[in-house]
Amino acid sequence: MRPFTKADTPYLDYQEKMAIRTAAFRAIRLYPGPVGAVLARELLSWEEFGVRLGHDKLIMQLIAHIRASPITDGGPEPGTAPPPPWRPGVPRRR
């Protein structure tokens, strides 16, 4: 048996990781309460560890469903909120 190398480990590129993270945070807003929290944790865990098991069709279908579903809680979509106001002469917080 040959030793396990890093080249043997499947990985996600940046776009795939961001798609999974976006779906995880949208799941919390799409399914409020414990259901959304469990879905978000599962997706974040899949991003970190589960991808090593291969691209599971069910997880990929879940990500596609969550990303395609509209959020109807009345809040802005993630990433669409305007930036906080900033006045010249006031230092920005870091």
PDB file of N, CA, C and O in Angstrom:
ATOM      1  N   MET A   1       0.848  -1.168   0.000  1.00  0.00           N
ATOM      2  CA  MET A   1       0.000   0.000   0.000  1.00  0.00           C
ATOM      3  C   MET A   1       0.897   1.235   0.000  1.00  0.00           C
ATOM      4  O   MET A   1       1.851   1.324   0.773  1.00  0.00           O
ATOM      5  N   ARG A   2       0.575   2.190  -0.882  1.00  0.00           N
ATOM      6  CA  ARG A   2       1.382   3.405  -0.944  1.00  0.00           C
ATOM      7  C   ARG A   2       0.912   4.405   0.111  1.00  0.00           C
ATOM      8  O   ARG A   2      -0.250   4.365   0.514  1.00  0.00           O
ATOM      9  N   PRO A   3       1.782   5.291   0.560  1.00  0.00           N
ATOM     10  CA  PRO A   3       1.388   6.272   1.579  1.00  0.00           C
ATOM     11  C   PRO A   3       0.387   7.275   1.025  1.00  0.00           C
ATOM     12  O   PRO A   3       0.380   7.560  -0.172  1.00  0.00           O
ATOM     13  N   PHE A   4      -0.444   7.801   1.889  1.00  0.00           N
ATOM     14  CA  PHE A   4      -1.456   8.793   1.548  1.00  0.00           C
ATOM     15  C   PHE A   4      -0.774  10.144   1.374  1.00  0.00           C
ATOM     16  O   PHE A   4      -0.019  10.576   2.245  1.00  0.00           O
ATOM     17  N   THR A   5      -1.034  10.804   0.269  1.00  0.00           N
ATOM     18  CA  THR A   5      -0.419  12.109   0.007  1.00  0.00           C
ATOM     19  C   THR A   5      -1.496  13.181  -0.112  1.00  0.00           C
ATOM     20  O   THR A   5      -2.683  12.879  -0.245  1.00  0.00           O
ATOM     21  N   LYS A   6      -1.061  14.433  -0.064  1.00  0.00           N
ATOM     22  CA  LYS A   6      -1.999  15.546  -0.188  1.00  0.00           C
ATOM     23  C   LYS A   6      -2.669  15.555  -1.562  1.00  0.00           C
ATOM     24  O   LYS A   6      -3.810  16.003  -1.683  1.00  0.00           O
ATOM     25  N   ALA A   7      -1.991  15.077  -2.582  1.00  0.00           N
ATOM     26  CA  ALA A   7      -2.564  15.033  -3.928  1.00  0.00           C
ATOM     27  C   ALA A   7      -3.765  14.094  -3.997  1.00  0.00           C
ATOM     28  O   ALA A   7      -4.612  14.238  -4.879  1.00  0.00           O
ATOM     29  N   ASP A   8      -3.847  13.125  -3.069  1.00  0.00           N
ATOM     30  CA  ASP A   8      -4.969  12.191  -3.047  1.00  0.00           C
ATOM     31  C   ASP A   8      -6.223  12.817  -2.447  1.00  0.00           C
ATOM     32  O   ASP A   8      -7.317  12.279  -2.617  1.00  0.00           O
ATOM     33  N   THR A   9      -6.086  13.937  -1.751  1.00  0.00           N
ATOM     34  CA  THR A   9      -7.207  14.564  -1.061  1.00  0.00           C
ATOM     35  C   THR A   9      -7.983  15.453  -2.022  1.00  0.00           C
ATOM     36  O   THR A   9      -7.414  16.375  -2.607  1.00  0.00           O
ATOM     37  N   PRO A  10      -9.281  15.188  -2.193  1.00  0.00           N
ATOM     38  CA  PRO A  10     -10.061  16.094  -3.039  1.00  0.00           C
ATOM     39  C   PRO A  10     -10.189  17.456  -2.355  1.00  0.00           C
ATOM     40  O   PRO A  10     -10.177  17.548  -1.128  1.00  0.00           O
ATOM     41  N   TYR A  11     -10.307  18.480  -3.140  1.00  0.00           N
ATOM     42  CA  TYR A  11     -10.416  19.810  -2.561  1.00  0.00           C
ATOM     43  C   TYR A  11     -11.466  20.601  -3.324  1.00  0.00           C
ATOM     44  O   TYR A  11     -11.849  20.244  -4.438  1.00  0.00           O
ATOM     45  N   LEU A  12     -11.916  21.663  -2.713  1.00  0.00           N
ATOM     46  CA  LEU A  12     -12.863  22.570  -3.342  1.00  0.00           C
ATOM     47  C   LEU A  12     -12.132  23.841  -3.739  1.00  0.00           C
ATOM     48  O   LEU A  12     -11.268  24.323  -3.007  1.00  0.00           O
ATOM     49  N   ASP A  13     -12.477  24.377  -4.889  1.00  0.00           N
ATOM     50  CA  ASP A  13     -11.892  25.666  -5.234  1.00  0.00           C
ATOM     51  C   ASP A  13     -12.675  26.766  -4.512  1.00  0.00           C
ATOM     52  O   ASP A  13     -13.677  26.500  -3.849  1.00  0.00           O
ATOM     53  N   TYR A  14     -12.208  27.984  -4.652  1.00  0.00           N
ATOM     54  CA  TYR A  14     -12.779  29.110  -3.906  1.00  0.00           C
ATOM     55  C   TYR A  14     -14.267  29.293  -4.202  1.00  0.00           C
ATOM     56  O   TYR A  14     -15.046  29.524  -3.277  1.00  0.00           O
ATOM     57  N   GLN A  15     -14.683  29.196  -5.473  1.00  0.00           N
ATOM     58  CA  GLN A  15     -16.079  29.392  -5.831  1.00  0.00           C
ATOM     59  C   GLN A  15     -16.977  28.333  -5.203  1.00  0.00           C
ATOM     60  O   GLN A  15     -18.080  28.646  -4.755  1.00  0.00           O
ATOM     61  N   GLU A  16     -16.521  27.090  -5.165  1.00  0.00           N
ATOM     62  CA  GLU A  16     -17.317  26.025  -4.554  1.00  0.00           C
ATOM     63  C   GLU A  16     -17.458  26.247  -3.050  1.00  0.00           C
ATOM     64  O   GLU A  16     -18.537  26.062  -2.489  1.00  0.00           O
ATOM     65  N   LYS A  17     -16.367  26.644  -2.404  1.00  0.00           N
ATOM     66  CA  LYS A  17     -16.431  26.915  -0.963  1.00  0.00           C
ATOM     67  C   LYS A  17     -17.403  28.048  -0.661  1.00  0.00           C
ATOM     68  O   LYS A  17     -18.197  27.955   0.275  1.00  0.00           O
ATOM     69  N   MET A  18     -17.342  29.108  -1.445  1.00  0.00           N
ATOM     70  CA  MET A  18     -18.233  30.244  -1.213  1.00  0.00           C
ATOM     71  C   MET A  18     -19.685  29.883  -1.512  1.00  0.00           C
ATOM     72  O   MET A  18     -20.591  30.398  -0.856  1.00  0.00           O
ATOM     73  N   ALA A  19     -19.922  29.016  -2.480  1.00  0.00           N
ATOM     74  CA  ALA A  19     -21.289  28.572  -2.765  1.00  0.00           C
ATOM     75  C   ALA A  19     -21.850  27.791  -1.578  1.00  0.00           C
ATOM     76  O   ALA A  19     -23.015  27.960  -1.219  1.00  0.00           O
ATOM     77  N   ILE A  20     -21.031  26.943  -0.972  1.00  0.00           N
ATOM     78  CA  ILE A  20     -21.482  26.165   0.187  1.00  0.00           C
ATOM     79  C   ILE A  20     -21.706  27.079   1.377  1.00  0.00           C
ATOM     80  O   ILE A  20     -22.705  26.933   2.082  1.00  0.00           O
ATOM     81  N   ARG A  21     -20.804  28.017   1.616  1.00  0.00           N
ATOM     82  CA  ARG A  21     -20.976  28.948   2.743  1.00  0.00           C
ATOM     83  C   ARG A  21     -22.199  29.836   2.553  1.00  0.00           C
ATOM     84  O   ARG A  21     -22.938  30.094   3.503  1.00  0.00           O
ATOM     85  N   THR A  22     -22.410  30.300   1.332  1.00  0.00           N
ATOM     86  CA  THR A  22     -23.595  31.116   1.048  1.00  0.00           C
ATOM     87  C   THR A  22     -24.855  30.315   1.332  1.00  0.00           C
ATOM     88  O   THR A  22     -25.793  30.824   1.945  1.00  0.00           O
ATOM     89  N   ALA A  23     -24.881  29.066   0.892  1.00  0.00           N
ATOM     90  CA  ALA A  23     -26.045  28.217   1.145  1.00  0.00           C
ATOM     91  C   ALA A  23     -26.239  27.991   2.642  1.00  0.00           C
ATOM     92  O   ALA A  23     -27.374  27.965   3.118  1.00  0.00           O
ATOM     93  N   ALA A  24     -25.157  27.829   3.382  1.00  0.00           N
ATOM     94  CA  ALA A  24     -25.262  27.609   4.823  1.00  0.00           C
ATOM     95  C   ALA A  24     -25.885  28.814   5.520  1.00  0.00           C
ATOM     96  O   ALA A  24     -26.765  28.651   6.365  1.00  0.00           O
ATOM     97  N   PHE A  25     -25.441  30.016   5.177  1.00  0.00           N
ATOM     98  CA  PHE A  25     -25.984  31.197   5.833  1.00  0.00           C
ATOM     99  C   PHE A  25     -27.389  31.530   5.336  1.00  0.00           C
ATOM    100  O   PHE A  25     -28.190  32.087   6.086  1.00  0.00           O
ATOM    101  N   ARG A  26     -27.696  31.198   4.089  1.00  0.00           N
ATOM    102  CA  ARG A  26     -29.063  31.379   3.593  1.00  0.00           C
ATOM    103  C   ARG A  26     -30.015  30.385   4.254  1.00  0.00           C
ATOM    104  O   ARG A  26     -31.185  30.702   4.465  1.00  0.00           O
ATOM    105  N   ALA A  27     -29.527  29.185   4.585  1.00  0.00           N
ATOM    106  CA  ALA A  27     -30.380  28.172   5.222  1.00  0.00           C
ATOM    107  C   ALA A  27     -30.917  28.676   6.556  1.00  0.00           C
ATOM    108  O   ALA A  27     -32.052  28.375   6.923  1.00  0.00           O
ATOM    109  N   ILE A  28     -30.112  29.437   7.276  1.00  0.00           N
ATOM    110  CA  ILE A  28     -30.552  29.974   8.566  1.00  0.00           C
ATOM    111  C   ILE A  28     -31.718  30.927   8.365  1.00  0.00           C
ATOM    112  O   ILE A  28     -32.657  30.924   9.161  1.00  0.00           O
ATOM    113  N   ARG A  29     -31.676  31.743   7.318  1.00  0.00           N
ATOM    114  CA  ARG A  29     -32.751  32.698   7.062  1.00  0.00           C
ATOM    115  C   ARG A  29     -33.935  32.049   6.368  1.00  0.00           C
ATOM    116  O   ARG A  29     -35.077  32.457   6.577  1.00  0.00           O
ATOM    117  N   LEU A  30     -33.675  31.044   5.545  1.00  0.00           N
ATOM    118  CA  LEU A  30     -34.740  30.381   4.811  1.00  0.00           C
ATOM    119  C   LEU A  30     -35.571  29.473   5.714  1.00  0.00           C
ATOM    120  O   LEU A  30     -36.792  29.399   5.576  1.00  0.00           O
ATOM    121  N   TYR A  31     -34.907  28.788   6.632  1.00  0.00           N
ATOM    122  CA  TYR A  31     -35.568  27.887   7.585  1.00  0.00           C
ATOM    123  C   TYR A  31     -35.215  28.328   8.999  1.00  0.00           C
ATOM    124  O   TYR A  31     -34.278  27.792   9.591  1.00  0.00           O
ATOM    125  N   PRO A  32     -35.946  29.295   9.552  1.00  0.00           N
ATOM    126  CA  PRO A  32     -35.598  29.793  10.890  1.00  0.00           C
ATOM    127  C   PRO A  32     -35.734  28.699  11.955  1.00  0.00           C
ATOM    128  O   PRO A  32     -36.521  27.763  11.815  1.00  0.00           O
ATOM    129  N   GLY A  33     -34.959  28.845  12.999  1.00  0.00           N
ATOM    130  CA  GLY A  33     -35.031  27.907  14.109  1.00  0.00           C
ATOM    131  C   GLY A  33     -34.043  26.768  13.973  1.00  0.00           C
ATOM    132  O   GLY A  33     -33.032  26.883  13.281  1.00  0.00           O
ATOM    133  N   PRO A  34     -34.349  25.656  14.649  1.00  0.00           N
ATOM    134  CA  PRO A  34     -33.413  24.531  14.695  1.00  0.00           C
ATOM    135  C   PRO A  34     -33.140  23.896  13.328  1.00  0.00           C
ATOM    136  O   PRO A  34     -32.032  23.418  13.081  1.00  0.00           O
ATOM    137  N   VAL A  35     -34.127  23.886  12.450  1.00  0.00           N
ATOM    138  CA  VAL A  35     -33.934  23.251  11.146  1.00  0.00           C
ATOM    139  C   VAL A  35     -32.856  23.988  10.349  1.00  0.00           C
ATOM    140  O   VAL A  35     -31.958  23.362   9.785  1.00  0.00           O
ATOM    141  N   GLY A  36     -32.947  25.299  10.305  1.00  0.00           N
ATOM    142  CA  GLY A  36     -31.938  26.086   9.591  1.00  0.00           C
ATOM    143  C   GLY A  36     -30.563  25.959  10.218  1.00  0.00           C
ATOM    144  O   GLY A  36     -29.554  25.907   9.516  1.00  0.00           O
ATOM    145  N   ALA A  37     -30.527  25.910  11.556  1.00  0.00           N
ATOM    146  CA  ALA A  37     -29.246  25.771  12.247  1.00  0.00           C
ATOM    147  C   ALA A  37     -28.586  24.427  11.928  1.00  0.00           C
ATOM    148  O   ALA A  37     -27.375  24.360  11.719  1.00  0.00           O
ATOM    149  N   VAL A  38     -29.372  23.379  11.892  1.00  0.00           N
ATOM    150  CA  VAL A  38     -28.828  22.050  11.574  1.00  0.00           C
ATOM    151  C   VAL A  38     -28.345  22.010  10.121  1.00  0.00           C
ATOM    152  O   VAL A  38     -27.268  21.486   9.837  1.00  0.00           O
ATOM    153  N   LEU A  39     -29.141  22.564   9.208  1.00  0.00           N
ATOM    154  CA  LEU A  39     -28.718  22.595   7.805  1.00  0.00           C
ATOM    155  C   LEU A  39     -27.429  23.392   7.634  1.00  0.00           C
ATOM    156  O   LEU A  39     -26.530  22.973   6.906  1.00  0.00           O
ATOM    157  N   ALA A  40     -27.337  24.539   8.303  1.00  0.00           N
ATOM    158  CA  ALA A  40     -26.132  25.365   8.194  1.00  0.00           C
ATOM    159  C   ALA A  40     -24.912  24.628   8.727  1.00  0.00           C
ATOM    160  O   ALA A  40     -23.853  24.638   8.100  1.00  0.00           O
ATOM    161  N   ARG A  41     -25.057  23.995   9.874  1.00  0.00           N
ATOM    162  CA  ARG A  41     -23.922  23.242  10.440  1.00  0.00           C
ATOM    163  C   ARG A  41     -23.508  22.095   9.535  1.00  0.00           C
ATOM    164  O   ARG A  41     -22.319  21.836   9.347  1.00  0.00           O
ATOM    165  N   GLU A  42     -24.497  21.408   8.976  1.00  0.00           N
ATOM    166  CA  GLU A  42     -24.204  20.281   8.086  1.00  0.00           C
ATOM    167  C   GLU A  42     -23.457  20.759   6.842  1.00  0.00           C
ATOM    168  O   GLU A  42     -22.494  20.125   6.413  1.00  0.00           O
ATOM    169  N   LEU A  43     -23.896  21.866   6.270  1.00  0.00           N
ATOM    170  CA  LEU A  43     -23.233  22.384   5.071  1.00  0.00           C
ATOM    171  C   LEU A  43     -21.822  22.865   5.377  1.00  0.00           C
ATOM    172  O   LEU A  43     -20.899  22.607   4.604  1.00  0.00           O
ATOM    173  N   LEU A  44     -21.646  23.560   6.493  1.00  0.00           N
ATOM    174  CA  LEU A  44     -20.304  24.019   6.857  1.00  0.00           C
ATOM    175  C   LEU A  44     -19.382  22.843   7.172  1.00  0.00           C
ATOM    176  O   LEU A  44     -18.196  22.876   6.844  1.00  0.00           O
ATOM    177  N   SER A  45     -19.924  21.813   7.804  1.00  0.00           N
ATOM    178  CA  SER A  45     -19.129  20.602   8.068  1.00  0.00           C
ATOM    179  C   SER A  45     -18.770  19.906   6.763  1.00  0.00           C
ATOM    180  O   SER A  45     -17.657  19.405   6.601  1.00  0.00           O
ATOM    181  N   TRP A  46     -19.726  19.878   5.830  1.00  0.00           N
ATOM    182  CA  TRP A  46     -19.453  19.252   4.538  1.00  0.00           C
ATOM    183  C   TRP A  46     -18.343  20.001   3.804  1.00  0.00           C
ATOM    184  O   TRP A  46     -17.478  19.392   3.175  1.00  0.00           O
ATOM    185  N   GLU A  47     -18.381  21.329   3.892  1.00  0.00           N
ATOM    186  CA  GLU A  47     -17.340  22.113   3.237  1.00  0.00           C
ATOM    187  C   GLU A  47     -15.966  21.775   3.806  1.00  0.00           C
ATOM    188  O   GLU A  47     -14.983  21.672   3.073  1.00  0.00           O
ATOM    189  N   GLU A  48     -15.917  21.607   5.123  1.00  0.00           N
ATOM    190  CA  GLU A  48     -14.626  21.375   5.770  1.00  0.00           C
ATOM    191  C   GLU A  48     -14.150  19.923   5.681  1.00  0.00           C
ATOM    192  O   GLU A  48     -12.978  19.669   5.406  1.00  0.00           O
ATOM    193  N   PHE A  49     -15.062  18.968   5.915  1.00  0.00           N
ATOM    194  CA  PHE A  49     -14.645  17.568   6.017  1.00  0.00           C
ATOM    195  C   PHE A  49     -15.273  16.642   4.984  1.00  0.00           C
ATOM    196  O   PHE A  49     -14.600  15.754   4.460  1.00  0.00           O
ATOM    197  N   GLY A  50     -16.527  16.834   4.692  1.00  0.00           N
ATOM    198  CA  GLY A  50     -17.275  15.874   3.890  1.00  0.00           C
ATOM    199  C   GLY A  50     -16.842  15.774   2.456  1.00  0.00           C
ATOM    200  O   GLY A  50     -17.042  14.741   1.817  1.00  0.00           O
ATOM    201  N   VAL A  51     -16.249  16.833   1.934  1.00  0.00           N
ATOM    202  CA  VAL A  51     -15.825  16.798   0.546  1.00  0.00           C
ATOM    203  C   VAL A  51     -14.797  15.695   0.315  1.00  0.00           C
ATOM    204  O   VAL A  51     -14.629  15.216  -0.807  1.00  0.00           O
ATOM    205  N   ARG A  52     -14.131  15.307   1.357  1.00  0.00           N
ATOM    206  CA  ARG A  52     -13.151  14.216   1.237  1.00  0.00           C
ATOM    207  C   ARG A  52     -13.830  12.893   0.902  1.00  0.00           C
ATOM    208  O   ARG A  52     -13.188  11.958   0.422  1.00  0.00           O
ATOM    209  N   LEU A  53     -15.133  12.825   1.160  1.00  0.00           N
ATOM    210  CA  LEU A  53     -15.882  11.607   0.860  1.00  0.00           C
ATOM    211  C   LEU A  53     -16.367  11.589  -0.584  1.00  0.00           C
ATOM    212  O   LEU A  53     -16.879  10.573  -1.053  1.00  0.00           O
ATOM    213  N   GLY A  54     -16.211  12.693  -1.285  1.00  0.00           N
ATOM    214  CA  GLY A  54     -16.672  12.803  -2.663  1.00  0.00           C
ATOM    215  C   GLY A  54     -17.851  13.759  -2.737  1.00  0.00           C
ATOM    216  O   GLY A  54     -18.451  14.112  -1.722  1.00  0.00           O
ATOM    217  N   HIS A  55     -18.167  14.168  -3.951  1.00  0.00           N
ATOM    218  CA  HIS A  55     -19.289  15.086  -4.154  1.00  0.00           C
ATOM    219  C   HIS A  55     -20.590  14.293  -4.096  1.00  0.00           C
ATOM    220  O   HIS A  55     -20.946  13.600  -5.049  1.00  0.00           O
ATOM    221  N   ASP A  56     -21.285  14.396  -2.991  1.00  0.00           N
ATOM    222  CA  ASP A  56     -22.540  13.690  -2.797  1.00  0.00           C
ATOM    223  C   ASP A  56     -23.652  14.430  -3.535  1.00  0.00           C
ATOM    224  O   ASP A  56     -23.786  15.646  -3.396  1.00  0.00           O
ATOM    225  N   LYS A  57     -24.445  13.708  -4.312  1.00  0.00           N
ATOM    226  CA  LYS A  57     -25.527  14.327  -5.068  1.00  0.00           C
ATOM    227  C   LYS A  57     -26.534  15.023  -4.163  1.00  0.00           C
ATOM    228  O   LYS A  57     -27.017  16.106  -4.494  1.00  0.00           O
ATOM    229  N   LEU A  58     -26.853  14.422  -3.036  1.00  0.00           N
ATOM    230  CA  LEU A  58     -27.866  14.996  -2.145  1.00  0.00           C
ATOM    231  C   LEU A  58     -27.406  16.343  -1.597  1.00  0.00           C
ATOM    232  O   LEU A  58     -28.191  17.290  -1.556  1.00  0.00           O
ATOM    233  N   ILE A  59     -26.166  16.442  -1.181  1.00  0.00           N
ATOM    234  CA  ILE A  59     -25.645  17.711  -0.664  1.00  0.00           C
ATOM    235  C   ILE A  59     -25.646  18.757  -1.768  1.00  0.00           C
ATOM    236  O   ILE A  59     -26.034  19.901  -1.527  1.00  0.00           O
ATOM    237  N   MET A  60     -25.221  18.392  -2.970  1.00  0.00           N
ATOM    238  CA  MET A  60     -25.200  19.346  -4.070  1.00  0.00           C
ATOM    239  C   MET A  60     -26.608  19.795  -4.446  1.00  0.00           C
ATOM    240  O   MET A  60     -26.805  20.956  -4.803  1.00  0.00           O
ATOM    241  N   GLN A  61     -27.595  18.894  -4.373  1.00  0.00           N
ATOM    242  CA  GLN A  61     -28.987  19.266  -4.638  1.00  0.00           C
ATOM    243  C   GLN A  61     -29.506  20.200  -3.554  1.00  0.00           C
ATOM    244  O   GLN A  61     -30.241  21.143  -3.847  1.00  0.00           O
ATOM    245  N   LEU A  62     -29.128  19.944  -2.299  1.00  0.00           N
ATOM    246  CA  LEU A  62     -29.532  20.815  -1.195  1.00  0.00           C
ATOM    247  C   LEU A  62     -28.959  22.220  -1.386  1.00  0.00           C
ATOM    248  O   LEU A  62     -29.666  23.209  -1.191  1.00  0.00           O
ATOM    249  N   ILE A  63     -27.699  22.312  -1.762  1.00  0.00           N
ATOM    250  CA  ILE A  63     -27.069  23.617  -1.993  1.00  0.00           C
ATOM    251  C   ILE A  63     -27.792  24.354  -3.122  1.00  0.00           C
ATOM    252  O   ILE A  63     -28.078  25.544  -2.997  1.00  0.00           O
ATOM    253  N   ALA A  64     -28.086  23.662  -4.213  1.00  0.00           N
ATOM    254  CA  ALA A  64     -28.779  24.292  -5.337  1.00  0.00           C
ATOM    255  C   ALA A  64     -30.177  24.764  -4.920  1.00  0.00           C
ATOM    256  O   ALA A  64     -30.604  25.851  -5.310  1.00  0.00           O
ATOM    257  N   HIS A  65     -30.886  23.958  -4.135  1.00  0.00           N
ATOM    258  CA  HIS A  65     -32.226  24.327  -3.672  1.00  0.00           C
ATOM    259  C   HIS A  65     -32.189  25.571  -2.789  1.00  0.00           C
ATOM    260  O   HIS A  65     -32.988  26.489  -2.972  1.00  0.00           O
ATOM    261  N   ILE A  66     -31.273  25.602  -1.843  1.00  0.00           N
ATOM    262  CA  ILE A  66     -31.192  26.729  -0.915  1.00  0.00           C
ATOM    263  C   ILE A  66     -30.800  27.998  -1.655  1.00  0.00           C
ATOM    264  O   ILE A  66     -31.353  29.064  -1.386  1.00  0.00           O
ATOM    265  N   ARG A  67     -29.866  27.902  -2.571  1.00  0.00           N
ATOM    266  CA  ARG A  67     -29.429  29.100  -3.301  1.00  0.00           C
ATOM    267  C   ARG A  67     -30.501  29.609  -4.246  1.00  0.00           C
ATOM    268  O   ARG A  67     -30.540  30.806  -4.534  1.00  0.00           O
ATOM    269  N   ALA A  68     -31.377  28.733  -4.742  1.00  0.00           N
ATOM    270  CA  ALA A  68     -32.426  29.149  -5.673  1.00  0.00           C
ATOM    271  C   ALA A  68     -33.690  29.636  -4.964  1.00  0.00           C
ATOM    272  O   ALA A  68     -34.494  30.343  -5.571  1.00  0.00           O
ATOM    273  N   SER A  69     -33.880  29.278  -3.707  1.00  0.00           N
ATOM    274  CA  SER A  69     -35.099  29.644  -2.983  1.00  0.00           C
ATOM    275  C   SER A  69     -35.051  31.099  -2.532  1.00  0.00           C
ATOM    276  O   SER A  69     -34.044  31.550  -1.987  1.00  0.00           O
ATOM    277  N   PRO A  70     -36.148  31.838  -2.763  1.00  0.00           N
ATOM    278  CA  PRO A  70     -36.170  33.229  -2.304  1.00  0.00           C
ATOM    279  C   PRO A  70     -36.376  33.302  -0.795  1.00  0.00           C
ATOM    280  O   PRO A  70     -37.095  32.493  -0.209  1.00  0.00           O
ATOM    281  N   ILE A  71     -35.739  34.277  -0.188  1.00  0.00           N
ATOM    282  CA  ILE A  71     -35.907  34.504   1.248  1.00  0.00           C
ATOM    283  C   ILE A  71     -37.031  35.514   1.407  1.00  0.00           C
ATOM    284  O   ILE A  71     -36.972  36.603   0.836  1.00  0.00           O
ATOM    285  N   THR A  72     -38.051  35.166   2.174  1.00  0.00           N
ATOM    286  CA  THR A  72     -39.226  36.028   2.281  1.00  0.00           C
ATOM    287  C   THR A  72     -39.446  36.567   3.684  1.00  0.00           C
ATOM    288  O   THR A  72     -40.581  36.860   4.059  1.00  0.00           O
ATOM    289  N   ASP A  73     -38.377  36.703   4.468  1.00  0.00           N
ATOM    290  CA  ASP A  73     -38.548  37.205   5.836  1.00  0.00           C
ATOM    291  C   ASP A  73     -38.546  38.729   5.904  1.00  0.00           C
ATOM    292  O   ASP A  73     -38.653  39.303   6.988  1.00  0.00           O
ATOM    293  N   GLY A  74     -38.425  39.382   4.759  1.00  0.00           N
ATOM    294  CA  GLY A  74     -38.476  40.836   4.732  1.00  0.00           C
ATOM    295  C   GLY A  74     -37.128  41.521   4.856  1.00  0.00           C
ATOM    296  O   GLY A  74     -37.031  42.725   4.618  1.00  0.00           O
ATOM    297  N   GLY A  75     -36.092  40.795   5.220  1.00  0.00           N
ATOM    298  CA  GLY A  75     -34.769  41.391   5.349  1.00  0.00           C
ATOM    299  C   GLY A  75     -34.063  41.421   4.016  1.00  0.00           C
ATOM    300  O   GLY A  75     -34.483  40.745   3.077  1.00  0.00           O
ATOM    301  N   PRO A  76     -32.996  42.194   3.912  1.00  0.00           N
ATOM    302  CA  PRO A  76     -32.252  42.251   2.651  1.00  0.00           C
ATOM    303  C   PRO A  76     -31.502  40.953   2.402  1.00  0.00           C
ATOM    304  O   PRO A  76     -31.135  40.241   3.337  1.00  0.00           O
ATOM    305  N   GLU A  77     -31.284  40.662   1.146  1.00  0.00           N
ATOM    306  CA  GLU A  77     -30.472  39.504   0.798  1.00  0.00           C
ATOM    307  C   GLU A  77     -29.053  39.721   1.319  1.00  0.00           C
ATOM    308  O   GLU A  77     -28.585  40.859   1.347  1.00  0.00           O
ATOM    309  N   PRO A  78     -28.352  38.656   1.734  1.00  0.00           N
ATOM    310  CA  PRO A  78     -26.975  38.832   2.188  1.00  0.00           C
ATOM    311  C   PRO A  78     -26.119  39.471   1.097  1.00  0.00           C
ATOM    312  O   PRO A  78     -26.185  39.083  -0.069  1.00  0.00           O
ATOM    313  N   GLY A  79     -25.327  40.442   1.492  1.00  0.00           N
ATOM    314  CA  GLY A  79     -24.451  41.109   0.556  1.00  0.00           C
ATOM    315  C   GLY A  79     -25.076  42.286  -0.170  1.00  0.00           C
ATOM    316  O   GLY A  79     -24.393  42.955  -0.945  1.00  0.00           O
ATOM    317  N   THR A  80     -26.377  42.562   0.063  1.00  0.00           N
ATOM    318  CA  THR A  80     -27.022  43.669  -0.638  1.00  0.00           C
ATOM    319  C   THR A  80     -27.264  44.868   0.266  1.00  0.00           C
ATOM    320  O   THR A  80     -27.710  45.911  -0.212  1.00  0.00           O
ATOM    321  N   ALA A  81     -26.987  44.750   1.536  1.00  0.00           N
ATOM    322  CA  ALA A  81     -27.191  45.874   2.445  1.00  0.00           C
ATOM    323  C   ALA A  81     -26.165  46.968   2.153  1.00  0.00           C
ATOM    324  O   ALA A  81     -25.017  46.668   1.826  1.00  0.00           O
ATOM    325  N   PRO A  82     -26.568  48.227   2.268  1.00  0.00           N
ATOM    326  CA  PRO A  82     -25.601  49.294   2.011  1.00  0.00           C
ATOM    327  C   PRO A  82     -24.525  49.308   3.083  1.00  0.00           C
ATOM    328  O   PRO A  82     -24.774  48.880   4.210  1.00  0.00           O
ATOM    329  N   PRO A  83     -23.341  49.789   2.757  1.00  0.00           N
ATOM    330  CA  PRO A  83     -22.282  49.846   3.762  1.00  0.00           C
ATOM    331  C   PRO A  83     -22.635  50.861   4.852  1.00  0.00           C
ATOM    332  O   PRO A  83     -23.399  51.792   4.598  1.00  0.00           O
ATOM    333  N   PRO A  84     -22.099  50.696   6.042  1.00  0.00           N
ATOM    334  CA  PRO A  84     -22.396  51.646   7.109  1.00  0.00           C
ATOM    335  C   PRO A  84     -21.870  53.021   6.744  1.00  0.00           C
ATOM    336  O   PRO A  84     -20.872  53.134   6.032  1.00  0.00           O
ATOM    337  N   PRO A  85     -22.538  54.085   7.232  1.00  0.00           N
ATOM    338  CA  PRO A  85     -22.092  55.429   6.882  1.00  0.00           C
ATOM    339  C   PRO A  85     -20.701  55.719   7.445  1.00  0.00           C
ATOM    340  O   PRO A  85     -20.322  55.236   8.512  1.00  0.00           O
ATOM    341  N   TRP A  86     -19.970  56.511   6.702  1.00  0.00           N
ATOM    342  CA  TRP A  86     -18.632  56.905   7.126  1.00  0.00           C
ATOM    343  C   TRP A  86     -18.479  58.387   6.855  1.00  0.00           C
ATOM    344  O   TRP A  86     -18.801  58.872   5.770  1.00  0.00           O
ATOM    345  N   ARG A  87     -17.988  59.092   7.847  1.00  0.00           N
ATOM    346  CA  ARG A  87     -17.806  60.546   7.709  1.00  0.00           C
ATOM    347  C   ARG A  87     -16.321  60.842   7.652  1.00  0.00           C
ATOM    348  O   ARG A  87     -15.539  60.228   8.378  1.00  0.00           O
ATOM    349  N   PRO A  88     -15.917  61.782   6.794  1.00  0.00           N
ATOM    350  CA  PRO A  88     -14.512  62.162   6.757  1.00  0.00           C
ATOM    351  C   PRO A  88     -14.073  62.694   8.111  1.00  0.00           C
ATOM    352  O   PRO A  88     -14.826  63.396   8.786  1.00  0.00           O
ATOM    353  N   GLY A  89     -12.878  62.364   8.494  1.00  0.00           N
ATOM    354  CA  GLY A  89     -12.345  62.833   9.781  1.00  0.00           C
ATOM    355  C   GLY A  89     -12.626  61.879  10.929  1.00  0.00           C
ATOM    356  O   GLY A  89     -12.027  62.015  11.996  1.00  0.00           O
ATOM    357  N   VAL A  90     -13.520  60.918  10.740  1.00  0.00           N
ATOM    358  CA  VAL A  90     -13.816  59.934  11.785  1.00  0.00           C
ATOM    359  C   VAL A  90     -13.070  58.657  11.430  1.00  0.00           C
ATOM    360  O   VAL A  90     -13.286  58.099  10.354  1.00  0.00           O
ATOM    361  N   PRO A  91     -12.195  58.182  12.315  1.00  0.00           N
ATOM    362  CA  PRO A  91     -11.440  56.969  11.969  1.00  0.00           C
ATOM    363  C   PRO A  91     -12.360  55.765  11.827  1.00  0.00           C
ATOM    364  O   PRO A  91     -13.337  55.618  12.560  1.00  0.00           O
ATOM    365  N   ARG A  92     -12.028  54.919  10.878  1.00  0.00           N
ATOM    366  CA  ARG A  92     -12.804  53.693  10.684  1.00  0.00           C
ATOM    367  C   ARG A  92     -12.424  52.655  11.723  1.00  0.00           C
ATOM    368  O   ARG A  92     -11.265  52.546  12.124  1.00  0.00           O
ATOM    369  N   ARG A  93     -13.411  51.903  12.146  1.00  0.00           N
ATOM    370  CA  ARG A  93     -13.133  50.818  13.085  1.00  0.00           C
ATOM    371  C   ARG A  93     -12.556  49.647  12.337  1.00  0.00           C
ATOM    372  O   ARG A  93     -12.946  49.385  11.199  1.00  0.00           O
ATOM    373  N   ARG A  94     -11.639  48.938  12.950  1.00  0.00           N
ATOM    374  CA  ARG A  94     -11.046  47.755  12.323  1.00  0.00           C
ATOM    375  C   ARG A  94     -11.344  46.534  13.108  1.00  0.00           C
ATOM    376  O   ARG A  94     -10.925  45.440  12.731  1.00  0.00           O
TER     377      ARG A  94
END
